[in-house]
Amino acid sequence: MDEATITPYRNGPYLVRGPFRLLDQDGNEIEVRRGTIALCRCGKSRTRPFCDGTHKLVEFAAESAPSADRSPATAGSNGRSS
């Protein structure tokens, strides 16, 4: 069975590949016209939730993998370290 893959890119967006549905916080479906999309991580995109490349202009910085102190084994259910 196919499944979605989400890849955080260093200093960039989340790339989502594969079959998926994208919903807003109220559960309404957001139309997606591609099999691969880039989701904004910097919060500055004018096309949120999609990435428009603004992260380069604002010099957004984030690693592509969790740091050792924020690994899934040490993070709480809300994604924050306990």
PyMOL Python script that loads the backbone (N, CA, C, O; Angstrom):
from pymol import cmd

cmd.read_pdbstr("""\
ATOM      1  N   MET A   1       0.835  -1.187   0.000  1.00  0.00           N
ATOM      2  CA  MET A   1       0.000   0.000   0.000  1.00  0.00           C
ATOM      3  C   MET A   1       0.877   1.247   0.000  1.00  0.00           C
ATOM      4  O   MET A   1       1.857   1.322   0.741  1.00  0.00           O
ATOM      5  N   ASP A   2       0.526   2.219  -0.827  1.00  0.00           N
ATOM      6  CA  ASP A   2       1.253   3.481  -0.859  1.00  0.00           C
ATOM      7  C   ASP A   2       0.944   4.281   0.394  1.00  0.00           C
ATOM      8  O   ASP A   2      -0.147   4.185   0.957  1.00  0.00           O
ATOM      9  N   GLU A   3       1.908   5.061   0.817  1.00  0.00           N
ATOM     10  CA  GLU A   3       1.690   5.928   1.964  1.00  0.00           C
ATOM     11  C   GLU A   3       2.414   7.248   1.728  1.00  0.00           C
ATOM     12  O   GLU A   3       3.348   7.319   0.930  1.00  0.00           O
ATOM     13  N   ALA A   4       1.987   8.267   2.413  1.00  0.00           N
ATOM     14  CA  ALA A   4       2.612   9.579   2.284  1.00  0.00           C
ATOM     15  C   ALA A   4       3.961   9.583   2.997  1.00  0.00           C
ATOM     16  O   ALA A   4       4.154   8.918   4.014  1.00  0.00           O
ATOM     17  N   THR A   5       4.879  10.347   2.436  1.00  0.00           N
ATOM     18  CA  THR A   5       6.183  10.564   3.040  1.00  0.00           C
ATOM     19  C   THR A   5       6.354  12.057   3.230  1.00  0.00           C
ATOM     20  O   THR A   5       6.152  12.831   2.294  1.00  0.00           O
ATOM     21  N   ILE A   6       6.726  12.471   4.441  1.00  0.00           N
ATOM     22  CA  ILE A   6       6.948  13.886   4.739  1.00  0.00           C
ATOM     23  C   ILE A   6       8.418  14.063   5.063  1.00  0.00           C
ATOM     24  O   ILE A   6       8.941  13.437   5.984  1.00  0.00           O
ATOM     25  N   THR A   7       9.088  14.928   4.294  1.00  0.00           N
ATOM     26  CA  THR A   7      10.519  15.154   4.456  1.00  0.00           C
ATOM     27  C   THR A   7      10.781  16.618   4.778  1.00  0.00           C
ATOM     28  O   THR A   7      10.539  17.481   3.933  1.00  0.00           O
ATOM     29  N   PRO A   8      11.273  16.924   5.988  1.00  0.00           N
ATOM     30  CA  PRO A   8      11.644  18.306   6.281  1.00  0.00           C
ATOM     31  C   PRO A   8      12.994  18.613   5.632  1.00  0.00           C
ATOM     32  O   PRO A   8      13.968  17.889   5.838  1.00  0.00           O
ATOM     33  N   TYR A   9      13.044  19.675   4.857  1.00  0.00           N
ATOM     34  CA  TYR A   9      14.295  20.075   4.216  1.00  0.00           C
ATOM     35  C   TYR A   9      14.999  21.119   5.068  1.00  0.00           C
ATOM     36  O   TYR A   9      14.378  22.059   5.564  1.00  0.00           O
ATOM     37  N   ARG A  10      16.297  20.940   5.229  1.00  0.00           N
ATOM     38  CA  ARG A  10      17.099  21.871   6.021  1.00  0.00           C
ATOM     39  C   ARG A  10      16.874  23.295   5.521  1.00  0.00           C
ATOM     40  O   ARG A  10      17.036  23.582   4.335  1.00  0.00           O
ATOM     41  N   ASN A  11      16.503  24.171   6.431  1.00  0.00           N
ATOM     42  CA  ASN A  11      16.264  25.591   6.135  1.00  0.00           C
ATOM     43  C   ASN A  11      15.179  25.807   5.083  1.00  0.00           C
ATOM     44  O   ASN A  11      15.154  26.837   4.409  1.00  0.00           O
ATOM     45  N   GLY A  12      14.287  24.833   4.948  1.00  0.00           N
ATOM     46  CA  GLY A  12      13.253  24.937   3.928  1.00  0.00           C
ATOM     47  C   GLY A  12      11.951  24.301   4.353  1.00  0.00           C
ATOM     48  O   GLY A  12      11.682  24.144   5.543  1.00  0.00           O
ATOM     49  N   PRO A  13      11.140  23.932   3.367  1.00  0.00           N
ATOM     50  CA  PRO A  13       9.787  23.433   3.636  1.00  0.00           C
ATOM     51  C   PRO A  13       9.750  21.950   3.998  1.00  0.00           C
ATOM     52  O   PRO A  13      10.766  21.255   3.986  1.00  0.00           O
ATOM     53  N   TYR A  14       8.543  21.493   4.320  1.00  0.00           N
ATOM     54  CA  TYR A  14       8.254  20.067   4.392  1.00  0.00           C
ATOM     55  C   TYR A  14       7.808  19.658   3.002  1.00  0.00           C
ATOM     56  O   TYR A  14       6.911  20.283   2.435  1.00  0.00           O
ATOM     57  N   LEU A  15       8.417  18.616   2.437  1.00  0.00           N
ATOM     58  CA  LEU A  15       7.929  18.059   1.174  1.00  0.00           C
ATOM     59  C   LEU A  15       7.061  16.865   1.496  1.00  0.00           C
ATOM     60  O   LEU A  15       7.473  15.962   2.224  1.00  0.00           O
ATOM     61  N   VAL A  16       5.855  16.863   0.950  1.00  0.00           N
ATOM     62  CA  VAL A  16       4.905  15.777   1.171  1.00  0.00           C
ATOM     63  C   VAL A  16       4.725  15.062  -0.160  1.00  0.00           C
ATOM     64  O   VAL A  16       4.333  15.666  -1.158  1.00  0.00           O
ATOM     65  N   ARG A  17       5.020  13.754  -0.157  1.00  0.00           N
ATOM     66  CA  ARG A  17       4.924  12.947  -1.373  1.00  0.00           C
ATOM     67  C   ARG A  17       4.017  11.758  -1.118  1.00  0.00           C
ATOM     68  O   ARG A  17       3.982  11.213  -0.015  1.00  0.00           O
ATOM     69  N   GLY A  18       3.292  11.366  -2.139  1.00  0.00           N
ATOM     70  CA  GLY A  18       2.445  10.185  -2.031  1.00  0.00           C
ATOM     71  C   GLY A  18       0.994  10.560  -1.825  1.00  0.00           C
ATOM     72  O   GLY A  18       0.647  11.741  -1.848  1.00  0.00           O
ATOM     73  N   PRO A  19       0.140   9.564  -1.623  1.00  0.00           N
ATOM     74  CA  PRO A  19      -1.286   9.842  -1.450  1.00  0.00           C
ATOM     75  C   PRO A  19      -1.552  10.456  -0.073  1.00  0.00           C
ATOM     76  O   PRO A  19      -1.160   9.898   0.951  1.00  0.00           O
ATOM     77  N   PHE A  20      -2.212  11.595  -0.063  1.00  0.00           N
ATOM     78  CA  PHE A  20      -2.533  12.270   1.191  1.00  0.00           C
ATOM     79  C   PHE A  20      -3.723  13.188   0.976  1.00  0.00           C
ATOM     80  O   PHE A  20      -4.069  13.526  -0.157  1.00  0.00           O
ATOM     81  N   ARG A  21      -4.341  13.586   2.072  1.00  0.00           N
ATOM     82  CA  ARG A  21      -5.381  14.621   2.080  1.00  0.00           C
ATOM     83  C   ARG A  21      -4.855  15.738   2.957  1.00  0.00           C
ATOM     84  O   ARG A  21      -4.238  15.483   3.992  1.00  0.00           O
ATOM     85  N   LEU A  22      -5.094  16.965   2.553  1.00  0.00           N
ATOM     86  CA  LEU A  22      -4.665  18.127   3.320  1.00  0.00           C
ATOM     87  C   LEU A  22      -5.919  18.827   3.833  1.00  0.00           C
ATOM     88  O   LEU A  22      -6.791  19.213   3.055  1.00  0.00           O
ATOM     89  N   LEU A  23      -5.998  18.985   5.160  1.00  0.00           N
ATOM     90  CA  LEU A  23      -7.168  19.585   5.785  1.00  0.00           C
ATOM     91  C   LEU A  23      -6.763  20.838   6.544  1.00  0.00           C
ATOM     92  O   LEU A  23      -5.644  20.931   7.050  1.00  0.00           O
ATOM     93  N   ASP A  24      -7.684  21.814   6.625  1.00  0.00           N
ATOM     94  CA  ASP A  24      -7.430  22.975   7.476  1.00  0.00           C
ATOM     95  C   ASP A  24      -7.813  22.608   8.912  1.00  0.00           C
ATOM     96  O   ASP A  24      -8.271  21.494   9.165  1.00  0.00           O
ATOM     97  N   GLN A  25      -7.631  23.528   9.839  1.00  0.00           N
ATOM     98  CA  GLN A  25      -7.868  23.220  11.246  1.00  0.00           C
ATOM     99  C   GLN A  25      -9.334  22.916  11.564  1.00  0.00           C
ATOM    100  O   GLN A  25      -9.636  22.358  12.619  1.00  0.00           O
ATOM    101  N   ASP A  26     -10.239  23.278  10.660  1.00  0.00           N
ATOM    102  CA  ASP A  26     -11.654  22.985  10.858  1.00  0.00           C
ATOM    103  C   ASP A  26     -12.095  21.700  10.158  1.00  0.00           C
ATOM    104  O   ASP A  26     -13.276  21.351  10.170  1.00  0.00           O
ATOM    105  N   GLY A  27     -11.134  21.000   9.547  1.00  0.00           N
ATOM    106  CA  GLY A  27     -11.446  19.744   8.882  1.00  0.00           C
ATOM    107  C   GLY A  27     -11.867  19.880   7.435  1.00  0.00           C
ATOM    108  O   GLY A  27     -12.251  18.892   6.810  1.00  0.00           O
ATOM    109  N   ASN A  28     -11.802  21.085   6.890  1.00  0.00           N
ATOM    110  CA  ASN A  28     -12.144  21.304   5.482  1.00  0.00           C
ATOM    111  C   ASN A  28     -10.964  20.918   4.607  1.00  0.00           C
ATOM    112  O   ASN A  28      -9.819  21.258   4.907  1.00  0.00           O
ATOM    113  N   GLU A  29     -11.250  20.211   3.530  1.00  0.00           N
ATOM    114  CA  GLU A  29     -10.182  19.773   2.644  1.00  0.00           C
ATOM    115  C   GLU A  29      -9.633  20.949   1.838  1.00  0.00           C
ATOM    116  O   GLU A  29     -10.388  21.766   1.311  1.00  0.00           O
ATOM    117  N   ILE A  30      -8.304  21.018   1.753  1.00  0.00           N
ATOM    118  CA  ILE A  30      -7.614  22.010   0.931  1.00  0.00           C
ATOM    119  C   ILE A  30      -7.249  21.307  -0.368  1.00  0.00           C
ATOM    120  O   ILE A  30      -6.577  20.275  -0.355  1.00  0.00           O
ATOM    121  N   GLU A  31      -7.689  21.862  -1.482  1.00  0.00           N
ATOM    122  CA  GLU A  31      -7.452  21.235  -2.779  1.00  0.00           C
ATOM    123  C   GLU A  31      -5.950  21.194  -3.091  1.00  0.00           C
ATOM    124  O   GLU A  31      -5.243  22.195  -2.984  1.00  0.00           O
ATOM    125  N   VAL A  32      -5.503  20.020  -3.474  1.00  0.00           N
ATOM    126  CA  VAL A  32      -4.108  19.801  -3.860  1.00  0.00           C
ATOM    127  C   VAL A  32      -4.125  19.252  -5.271  1.00  0.00           C
ATOM    128  O   VAL A  32      -4.816  18.275  -5.559  1.00  0.00           O
ATOM    129  N   ARG A  33      -3.360  19.884  -6.152  1.00  0.00           N
ATOM    130  CA  ARG A  33      -3.375  19.482  -7.568  1.00  0.00           C
ATOM    131  C   ARG A  33      -2.144  18.694  -7.989  1.00  0.00           C
ATOM    132  O   ARG A  33      -1.971  18.382  -9.167  1.00  0.00           O
ATOM    133  N   ARG A  34      -1.290  18.374  -7.024  1.00  0.00           N
ATOM    134  CA  ARG A  34      -0.050  17.667  -7.346  1.00  0.00           C
ATOM    135  C   ARG A  34       0.130  16.484  -6.414  1.00  0.00           C
ATOM    136  O   ARG A  34      -0.481  16.421  -5.347  1.00  0.00           O
ATOM    137  N   GLY A  35       0.964  15.557  -6.820  1.00  0.00           N
ATOM    138  CA  GLY A  35       1.292  14.413  -5.979  1.00  0.00           C
ATOM    139  C   GLY A  35       2.361  14.722  -4.962  1.00  0.00           C
ATOM    140  O   GLY A  35       2.510  13.993  -3.981  1.00  0.00           O
ATOM    141  N   THR A  36       3.118  15.801  -5.175  1.00  0.00           N
ATOM    142  CA  THR A  36       4.138  16.264  -4.240  1.00  0.00           C
ATOM    143  C   THR A  36       3.905  17.744  -3.995  1.00  0.00           C
ATOM    144  O   THR A  36       3.763  18.524  -4.937  1.00  0.00           O
ATOM    145  N   ILE A  37       3.867  18.132  -2.715  1.00  0.00           N
ATOM    146  CA  ILE A  37       3.703  19.546  -2.373  1.00  0.00           C
ATOM    147  C   ILE A  37       4.762  19.958  -1.360  1.00  0.00           C
ATOM    148  O   ILE A  37       5.339  19.115  -0.675  1.00  0.00           O
ATOM    149  N   ALA A  38       5.011  21.252  -1.271  1.00  0.00           N
ATOM    150  CA  ALA A  38       5.917  21.816  -0.273  1.00  0.00           C
ATOM    151  C   ALA A  38       5.080  22.647   0.695  1.00  0.00           C
ATOM    152  O   ALA A  38       4.372  23.569   0.288  1.00  0.00           O
ATOM    153  N   LEU A  39       5.170  22.311   1.980  1.00  0.00           N
ATOM    154  CA  LEU A  39       4.440  23.046   3.013  1.00  0.00           C
ATOM    155  C   LEU A  39       5.390  23.995   3.743  1.00  0.00           C
ATOM    156  O   LEU A  39       6.517  23.631   4.080  1.00  0.00           O
ATOM    157  N   CYS A  40       4.920  25.200   3.977  1.00  0.00           N
ATOM    158  CA  CYS A  40       5.715  26.245   4.628  1.00  0.00           C
ATOM    159  C   CYS A  40       6.082  25.850   6.055  1.00  0.00           C
ATOM    160  O   CYS A  40       5.242  25.352   6.806  1.00  0.00           O
ATOM    161  N   ARG A  41       7.343  26.076   6.423  1.00  0.00           N
ATOM    162  CA  ARG A  41       7.796  25.905   7.808  1.00  0.00           C
ATOM    163  C   ARG A  41       8.178  27.233   8.433  1.00  0.00           C
ATOM    164  O   ARG A  41       8.227  27.345   9.658  1.00  0.00           O
ATOM    165  N   CYS A  42       8.449  28.243   7.617  1.00  0.00           N
ATOM    166  CA  CYS A  42       8.945  29.510   8.167  1.00  0.00           C
ATOM    167  C   CYS A  42       7.820  30.420   8.655  1.00  0.00           C
ATOM    168  O   CYS A  42       8.059  31.326   9.453  1.00  0.00           O
ATOM    169  N   GLY A  43       6.600  30.186   8.183  1.00  0.00           N
ATOM    170  CA  GLY A  43       5.466  30.995   8.589  1.00  0.00           C
ATOM    171  C   GLY A  43       5.323  32.305   7.835  1.00  0.00           C
ATOM    172  O   GLY A  43       4.449  33.104   8.171  1.00  0.00           O
ATOM    173  N   LYS A  44       6.140  32.550   6.838  1.00  0.00           N
ATOM    174  CA  LYS A  44       6.129  33.825   6.117  1.00  0.00           C
ATOM    175  C   LYS A  44       5.589  33.731   4.698  1.00  0.00           C
ATOM    176  O   LYS A  44       5.468  34.753   4.023  1.00  0.00           O
ATOM    177  N   SER A  45       5.263  32.532   4.232  1.00  0.00           N
ATOM    178  CA  SER A  45       4.772  32.344   2.866  1.00  0.00           C
ATOM    179  C   SER A  45       3.473  33.115   2.652  1.00  0.00           C
ATOM    180  O   SER A  45       2.630  33.184   3.546  1.00  0.00           O
ATOM    181  N   ARG A  46       3.320  33.690   1.470  1.00  0.00           N
ATOM    182  CA  ARG A  46       2.077  34.359   1.111  1.00  0.00           C
ATOM    183  C   ARG A  46       1.050  33.380   0.572  1.00  0.00           C
ATOM    184  O   ARG A  46      -0.092  33.758   0.311  1.00  0.00           O
ATOM    185  N   THR A  47       1.444  32.122   0.403  1.00  0.00           N
ATOM    186  CA  THR A  47       0.522  31.097  -0.102  1.00  0.00           C
ATOM    187  C   THR A  47       0.332  29.983   0.930  1.00  0.00           C
ATOM    188  O   THR A  47       0.058  28.840   0.564  1.00  0.00           O
ATOM    189  N   ARG A  48       0.476  30.311   2.220  1.00  0.00           N
ATOM    190  CA  ARG A  48       0.331  29.299   3.270  1.00  0.00           C
ATOM    191  C   ARG A  48      -0.972  28.543   3.100  1.00  0.00           C
ATOM    192  O   ARG A  48      -1.995  29.153   2.787  1.00  0.00           O
ATOM    193  N   PRO A  49      -0.965  27.256   3.294  1.00  0.00           N
ATOM    194  CA  PRO A  49       0.066  26.475   3.947  1.00  0.00           C
ATOM    195  C   PRO A  49       1.198  26.040   3.016  1.00  0.00           C
ATOM    196  O   PRO A  49       2.108  25.326   3.439  1.00  0.00           O
ATOM    197  N   PHE A  50       1.146  26.463   1.764  1.00  0.00           N
ATOM    198  CA  PHE A  50       2.158  26.047   0.795  1.00  0.00           C
ATOM    199  C   PHE A  50       3.375  26.964   0.850  1.00  0.00           C
ATOM    200  O   PHE A  50       3.269  28.138   1.205  1.00  0.00           O
ATOM    201  N   CYS A  51       4.508  26.420   0.498  1.00  0.00           N
ATOM    202  CA  CYS A  51       5.756  27.176   0.460  1.00  0.00           C
ATOM    203  C   CYS A  51       5.828  27.987  -0.831  1.00  0.00           C
ATOM    204  O   CYS A  51       5.481  27.497  -1.906  1.00  0.00           O
ATOM    205  N   ASP A  52       6.284  29.240  -0.709  1.00  0.00           N
ATOM    206  CA  ASP A  52       6.502  30.063  -1.907  1.00  0.00           C
ATOM    207  C   ASP A  52       7.959  30.496  -2.041  1.00  0.00           C
ATOM    208  O   ASP A  52       8.280  31.341  -2.877  1.00  0.00           O
ATOM    209  N   GLY A  53       8.843  29.923  -1.223  1.00  0.00           N
ATOM    210  CA  GLY A  53      10.264  30.237  -1.295  1.00  0.00           C
ATOM    211  C   GLY A  53      10.690  31.395  -0.411  1.00  0.00           C
ATOM    212  O   GLY A  53      11.872  31.741  -0.390  1.00  0.00           O
ATOM    213  N   THR A  54       9.766  32.003   0.320  1.00  0.00           N
ATOM    214  CA  THR A  54      10.099  33.152   1.172  1.00  0.00           C
ATOM    215  C   THR A  54      11.122  32.793   2.241  1.00  0.00           C
ATOM    216  O   THR A  54      11.836  33.673   2.721  1.00  0.00           O
ATOM    217  N   HIS A  55      11.210  31.523   2.626  1.00  0.00           N
ATOM    218  CA  HIS A  55      12.178  31.117   3.652  1.00  0.00           C
ATOM    219  C   HIS A  55      13.604  31.537   3.282  1.00  0.00           C
ATOM    220  O   HIS A  55      14.425  31.796   4.162  1.00  0.00           O
ATOM    221  N   LYS A  56      13.893  31.602   1.995  1.00  0.00           N
ATOM    222  CA  LYS A  56      15.232  32.035   1.556  1.00  0.00           C
ATOM    223  C   LYS A  56      15.444  33.515   1.844  1.00  0.00           C
ATOM    224  O   LYS A  56      16.526  33.915   2.275  1.00  0.00           O
ATOM    225  N   LEU A  57      14.414  34.332   1.609  1.00  0.00           N
ATOM    226  CA  LEU A  57      14.513  35.778   1.836  1.00  0.00           C
ATOM    227  C   LEU A  57      14.632  36.126   3.310  1.00  0.00           C
ATOM    228  O   LEU A  57      15.357  37.050   3.678  1.00  0.00           O
ATOM    229  N   VAL A  58      13.914  35.378   4.162  1.00  0.00           N
ATOM    230  CA  VAL A  58      13.929  35.678   5.599  1.00  0.00           C
ATOM    231  C   VAL A  58      15.011  34.901   6.332  1.00  0.00           C
ATOM    232  O   VAL A  58      15.122  34.979   7.556  1.00  0.00           O
ATOM    233  N   GLU A  59      15.810  34.149   5.577  1.00  0.00           N
ATOM    234  CA  GLU A  59      16.920  33.362   6.121  1.00  0.00           C
ATOM    235  C   GLU A  59      16.453  32.416   7.223  1.00  0.00           C
ATOM    236  O   GLU A  59      17.079  32.313   8.278  1.00  0.00           O
ATOM    237  N   PHE A  60      15.344  31.727   6.960  1.00  0.00           N
ATOM    238  CA  PHE A  60      14.817  30.738   7.887  1.00  0.00           C
ATOM    239  C   PHE A  60      15.861  29.660   8.125  1.00  0.00           C
ATOM    240  O   PHE A  60      16.519  29.208   7.188  1.00  0.00           O
ATOM    241  N   ALA A  61      16.012  29.249   9.375  1.00  0.00           N
ATOM    242  CA  ALA A  61      16.996  28.220   9.712  1.00  0.00           C
ATOM    243  C   ALA A  61      16.349  27.142  10.565  1.00  0.00           C
ATOM    244  O   ALA A  61      15.794  27.429  11.625  1.00  0.00           O
ATOM    245  N   ALA A  62      16.421  25.914  10.102  1.00  0.00           N
ATOM    246  CA  ALA A  62      15.939  24.753  10.851  1.00  0.00           C
ATOM    247  C   ALA A  62      16.602  23.516  10.266  1.00  0.00           C
ATOM    248  O   ALA A  62      16.779  23.406   9.053  1.00  0.00           O
ATOM    249  N   GLU A  63      16.959  22.608  11.123  1.00  0.00           N
ATOM    250  CA  GLU A  63      17.565  21.359  10.670  1.00  0.00           C
ATOM    251  C   GLU A  63      16.503  20.469  10.027  1.00  0.00           C
ATOM    252  O   GLU A  63      15.305  20.708  10.177  1.00  0.00           O
ATOM    253  N   SER A  64      16.952  19.452   9.317  1.00  0.00           N
ATOM    254  CA  SER A  64      16.009  18.530   8.692  1.00  0.00           C
ATOM    255  C   SER A  64      15.669  17.371   9.609  1.00  0.00           C
ATOM    256  O   SER A  64      14.712  16.641   9.353  1.00  0.00           O
ATOM    257  N   ALA A  65      16.437  17.191  10.674  1.00  0.00           N
ATOM    258  CA  ALA A  65      16.180  16.110  11.631  1.00  0.00           C
ATOM    259  C   ALA A  65      16.078  16.705  13.029  1.00  0.00           C
ATOM    260  O   ALA A  65      16.638  17.769  13.290  1.00  0.00           O
ATOM    261  N   PRO A  66      15.368  16.026  13.932  1.00  0.00           N
ATOM    262  CA  PRO A  66      15.270  16.547  15.295  1.00  0.00           C
ATOM    263  C   PRO A  66      16.626  16.510  15.980  1.00  0.00           C
ATOM    264  O   PRO A  66      17.443  15.629  15.715  1.00  0.00           O
ATOM    265  N   SER A  67      16.857  17.472  16.862  1.00  0.00           N
ATOM    266  CA  SER A  67      18.089  17.459  17.637  1.00  0.00           C
ATOM    267  C   SER A  67      18.001  16.335  18.655  1.00  0.00           C
ATOM    268  O   SER A  67      16.912  15.828  18.923  1.00  0.00           O
ATOM    269  N   ALA A  68      19.118  15.944  19.217  1.00  0.00           N
ATOM    270  CA  ALA A  68      19.150  14.814  20.147  1.00  0.00           C
ATOM    271  C   ALA A  68      18.209  15.022  21.323  1.00  0.00           C
ATOM    272  O   ALA A  68      17.606  14.058  21.795  1.00  0.00           O
ATOM    273  N   ASP A  69      18.065  16.253  21.809  1.00  0.00           N
ATOM    274  CA  ASP A  69      17.196  16.501  22.959  1.00  0.00           C
ATOM    275  C   ASP A  69      15.726  16.595  22.570  1.00  0.00           C
ATOM    276  O   ASP A  69      14.876  16.726  23.451  1.00  0.00           O
ATOM    277  N   ARG A  70      15.394  16.533  21.275  1.00  0.00           N
ATOM    278  CA  ARG A  70      13.997  16.582  20.837  1.00  0.00           C
ATOM    279  C   ARG A  70      13.632  15.362  20.003  1.00  0.00           C
ATOM    280  O   ARG A  70      12.719  15.418  19.179  1.00  0.00           O
ATOM    281  N   SER A  71      14.337  14.271  20.214  1.00  0.00           N
ATOM    282  CA  SER A  71      14.021  13.057  19.469  1.00  0.00           C
ATOM    283  C   SER A  71      12.655  12.536  19.910  1.00  0.00           C
ATOM    284  O   SER A  71      12.215  12.841  21.019  1.00  0.00           O
ATOM    285  N   PRO A  72      11.968  11.751  19.061  1.00  0.00           N
ATOM    286  CA  PRO A  72      10.649  11.225  19.426  1.00  0.00           C
ATOM    287  C   PRO A  72      10.642  10.474  20.754  1.00  0.00           C
ATOM    288  O   PRO A  72       9.623  10.454  21.443  1.00  0.00           O
ATOM    289  N   ALA A  73      11.759   9.860  21.120  1.00  0.00           N
ATOM    290  CA  ALA A  73      11.809   9.107  22.371  1.00  0.00           C
ATOM    291  C   ALA A  73      11.764  10.010  23.595  1.00  0.00           C
ATOM    292  O   ALA A  73      11.356   9.572  24.670  1.00  0.00           O
ATOM    293  N   THR A  74      12.185  11.285  23.443  1.00  0.00           N
ATOM    294  CA  THR A  74      12.217  12.193  24.595  1.00  0.00           C
ATOM    295  C   THR A  74      11.157  13.265  24.533  1.00  0.00           C
ATOM    296  O   THR A  74      10.988  14.010  25.498  1.00  0.00           O
ATOM    297  N   ALA A  75      10.436  13.370  23.433  1.00  0.00           N
ATOM    298  CA  ALA A  75       9.404  14.410  23.294  1.00  0.00           C
ATOM    299  C   ALA A  75       8.093  13.937  23.894  1.00  0.00           C
ATOM    300  O   ALA A  75       7.767  12.751  23.851  1.00  0.00           O
ATOM    301  N   GLY A  76       7.348  14.875  24.450  1.00  0.00           N
ATOM    302  CA  GLY A  76       6.023  14.573  24.983  1.00  0.00           C
ATOM    303  C   GLY A  76       5.026  14.457  23.859  1.00  0.00           C
ATOM    304  O   GLY A  76       5.397  14.576  22.691  1.00  0.00           O
ATOM    305  N   SER A  77       3.765  14.228  24.183  1.00  0.00           N
ATOM    306  CA  SER A  77       2.735  14.030  23.172  1.00  0.00           C
ATOM    307  C   SER A  77       2.477  15.276  22.356  1.00  0.00           C
ATOM    308  O   SER A  77       1.931  15.184  21.256  1.00  0.00           O
ATOM    309  N   ASN A  78       2.856  16.451  22.867  1.00  0.00           N
ATOM    310  CA  ASN A  78       2.664  17.683  22.115  1.00  0.00           C
ATOM    311  C   ASN A  78       3.896  18.052  21.309  1.00  0.00           C
ATOM    312  O   ASN A  78       3.945  19.134  20.724  1.00  0.00           O
ATOM    313  N   GLY A  79       4.903  17.170  21.265  1.00  0.00           N
ATOM    314  CA  GLY A  79       6.098  17.414  20.486  1.00  0.00           C
ATOM    315  C   GLY A  79       7.148  18.221  21.222  1.00  0.00           C
ATOM    316  O   GLY A  79       8.216  18.498  20.676  1.00  0.00           O
ATOM    317  N   ARG A  80       6.853  18.601  22.462  1.00  0.00           N
ATOM    318  CA  ARG A  80       7.818  19.354  23.255  1.00  0.00           C
ATOM    319  C   ARG A  80       8.507  18.422  24.219  1.00  0.00           C
ATOM    320  O   ARG A  80       7.925  17.441  24.679  1.00  0.00           O
ATOM    321  N   SER A  81       9.751  18.734  24.522  1.00  0.00           N
ATOM    322  CA  SER A  81      10.484  17.904  25.466  1.00  0.00           C
ATOM    323  C   SER A  81       9.831  17.950  26.826  1.00  0.00           C
ATOM    324  O   SER A  81       9.343  18.993  27.261  1.00  0.00           O
ATOM    325  N   SER A  82       9.826  16.806  27.500  1.00  0.00           N
ATOM    326  CA  SER A  82       9.207  16.747  28.825  1.00  0.00           C
ATOM    327  C   SER A  82      10.189  17.148  29.887  1.00  0.00           C
ATOM    328  O   SER A  82       9.848  17.161  31.070  1.00  0.00           O
TER     329      SER A  82
END
""", "prot")
cmd.dss("prot")
cmd.show_as("cartoon", "prot")
cmd.util.cbc("prot")
cmd.orient("prot")
